[in-house]
Amino acid sequence: MELDGAASIGDQVDEQWIRRMSEQQSAPEQQAAGKSQGGAGASYKVFLFEFENFQGCKAEFSAECKDVMEKGLQKVGSVIVESGPWAGYDRHGFTGEQFILEKGEYPRWDTWTNSQNSYSLFSLRPLKVDGAEHKLHLFENPGFTGRKMEIVDDDVPSLWGHGFQDRVASVKALNGTWVGYLYPGYRGRQFIFERGDFKHWNDWEAPDPQIQSVRRVRDMQWHKKGCFVVPDPAPAPAPAPAPGPDPDPTPAPPAPPATAGAS
């Protein structure tokens, strides 16, 4: 992760922490997972439910849908993503606020968005993830000018904390798919960046040029869950043999001598 005209950002402790948080699977595991993750030959499947906790009318989707009401849903209260990822929108026709939906269960609206401005989901589409590598360039001004920050295979919970600012007016997503957030810690309104160039914040449907945290779009098929690999517990030692009975402290009397028979 680098800034133009500046040294690498973050000290070694930060870098080691990020590596642990984003430890990836080996290449064979990534290749085997590609079909479900959005790479070549990917498959997509998501279930939308009318009410919270996966109740009410259910609709299944394996391709984009501009209006989920066409499937008989009056509203969306919960979501199960079987394979993805997906982009959801709070308006018809892939417009309005964006929600990233990675593989997993979302029992109510505030599990797929922490923005308090919208809790609707009326359209959705699959997101293409073109590989495990990720590279993103953030620019201070429109047209890829001004200060620049490069992020490679990292999640950044705070741009301020890594020497940048919260003004992001243009973006280049060189590898992978990313999601930016209005506030630090991956909070607030979301902005999805698929591979490509975004010359102006209007290109990602933002009201102003502000992003304060970014992360890679992934799921547990590409990356191991959790921060650390927990080793298998050592086998328990075999139990010691049970002690035998205590010896009798009283010695046994000697046997009487044999007597000679009568002649």
URZIPE-V181568 format. One line per field, one symbol per residue. ss: DSSP state (2 for helix, 1 for strand, 0 for the rest). phi: phi as a letter, one per 30 degrees, with the letter a starting at -180 (. if undefined). burial: b if it has 24 or more other C-alpha atoms within 12 Angstrom, else e. A space follows every 50 residues. Layout:
BEGIN
ss->???
phi->???
burial->???
END
This chain:
BEGIN
ss->01100000000222222222200100222222222220000000111111 12221111111000100222200000011111100111111000111111 10011100222000000000001111000000001111111000111111 11000100022200001001111110011111100011111110011100 22220000010011110000001000000000000000000000000000 0000000000000
phi->.bcdibdecidddddddddddcecddeddddddedccjddidcbabcccd cdhiciebbcbbbdbdadddcicdabcabbcdaadbccbdbdiibidcbd bcekcbdaddccacdddabcbcaaadcdcclddbbbccbdbdiibidbbc bbhbcbdadedcicbddbcabbcdbicbbcbdbdiibiecbcbdelcbdb dddcicdadbbbabbddbbddcbddjdbdddddddddddddddddddddd ddddddddcdddd
burial->bbbeeeeebbeeeeeeebeebbbbeeeeebeebbbbbbbeebbbbbbbbb eeeeeebbbbbbbbbbbbbeeebebbbbbbbbbbbbbbbbbeebbbbbbb bbbbbbbbbbbbbbbeeebbbbbbbbbbbbbbbbbbbbbbbbeeeebbbb bbbbbbbbbeebbbbbbbbbbbbbbbbbbbbbbbebbbbbbbbbbebbbb bebbbbeebbbbbbbbbbbbbbbeeeeeeeeeeeeeeeeeeeeeeeeeee eeeeeeeeeeeee
END
